Amino acid sequence: MAVVKILRHGQITLPKEVRKILGVEEGDLLELGMEDTKIFLKPKVLVDKESVLSEGGKIKIKEALEAIDKKEIKEFDDVEDLINELTH
């Protein structure tokens, strides 16, 4: 178990072996969370939501939102009904 010292402004240095295990390096982002009295760090990546969808995906989202506005959507009571609709 590594021991770290809290420096000015609450900064700590993650030991090299911890950075290696997490696969992080200088400039990377980490999510910090707490569970009871334990702290965890989870590597994170920021992604611009516009860059996630392809142009085709953006068109499908736009069409779906328009269909919702026009009430041109189907509702299903459960997943089995949806699957039946999609496979028949």
N, C-alpha and C positions, 0 to 999 in steps of 0.2 A: 504494500500500500504506500503510495506516495504522500508526502507531507508538503504542503505549499504554504507560503507566507503571504499574508495580505499586505500589500504595499499601499502607497499613497493613492487616494481616490478609489480604494477598494480593489485595485488591480491585483491579479495573481498571474503567475506564469505556469502554464501547463507543462509538466515534464515531457521530454522528448518521446519517451515510450508511450505516454498517453496520447500525444498528438499523432504518433504513428498508428496506434490502434484505431483512433477515430478517423484517420485519413485526412487530417486537416493541416493547414499551414497558414502562415501569416496572411492576414486579410480575409480568411474564410469567416463565415458566420456560424454561430452556435446558438441554439435555443437553450435557455436555462430554465429549468423547472424544479419544482419541489414536490416531494411525496413524503408526508409527515415531516420528519426532520432531515431527510436525505435530499441532496441536490443532485440533479442529473444534467448532463450536457448532451445535446443532440445536434449533429451537423445539419445545417440548413442551406438551401439555395434559394435566392430570390429570382423569380421568373416574371417577366412582364406578361400579363394575361393575354395581351394581344398577340404575342409571339407563340403562344401555345397552340392555337387553332390554325389549321391550314385555311386557305381561302374557301375551300369547299365546306369545311366545318363551320366557318363564319356564316356562310350562306344558309346552311341547314339550321343553325341557331336562329337566324333572322326569320326564316320561313316558319319555324316552330313557334316563335313568339307571335308572329302575325296570325297563325292558326289559332293560338290561344285567345288572342284579342277578338277574333271573328267567331269564337266558340265552335271551331271546326275540329274539335278533339274528341277522341273516344275515351270513355272511362271504363275501367275494369274493376270488378269486385275483388279479384285476387290475381296472383301471378299466373295461375294455371289458365285463366281466361285470356290473359295477354299472350301467353305462349300459343294457345290454340289459335288466336287471331293471326299471329305471325307465321304459323306453320301451315295454315290451311287457306 
